[in-house]
Amino acid sequence: MDSDFGGPVNVGSDEMVTINALAELIMQIADKKLSIRHVPGPLGVRGRNSDNRLTRNKLGWAPSQPLREGLKKTYEWIEGQVEDARRDSTIAVAV
């Protein structure tokens, strides 16, 4: 993507999501069931989403997929990288 804009921009989903909902979504994608444990500490915001107006205005770009689809593709890519690394380490040990 070409642009003359040199500043930082947020790139993310404009879908409002809580941390708990994000954790649940990732567990669904990963087909894992883990417990969520809350630890004592300061409370932050109740949810988070990205304000993409600057990205649209300066770069002419906006996310084209829902958060779930982006996370699914990201998870699958990371999973593939981990598998490749495991295979490579197995090969290196076997040689």
Secondary structure as the mmCIF struct_conf table of DSSP 4:
data_model
#
loop_
_struct_conf.conf_type_id
_struct_conf.id
_struct_conf.beg_label_comp_id
_struct_conf.beg_label_asym_id
_struct_conf.beg_label_seq_id
_struct_conf.end_label_comp_id
_struct_conf.end_label_asym_id
_struct_conf.end_label_seq_id
BEND BEND1 ASP A 4 ASP A 4
BEND BEND2 GLY A 7 GLY A 7
BEND BEND3 GLY A 12 GLY A 12
BEND BEND4 GLU A 15 GLU A 15
STRN STRN1 VAL A 17 VAL A 17
HELX_RH_AL_P HELX_RH_AL_P1 ILE A 19 ALA A 30
TURN_TY1_P TURN_TY1_P1 ASP A 31 ASP A 31
BEND BEND5 PRO A 40 GLY A 41
BEND BEND6 ARG A 46 ARG A 46
STRN STRN2 ARG A 48 ARG A 48
HELX_RH_AL_P HELX_RH_AL_P2 ARG A 53 LEU A 59
BEND BEND7 GLN A 65 GLN A 65
HELX_RH_AL_P HELX_RH_AL_P3 LEU A 67 ALA A 94
#
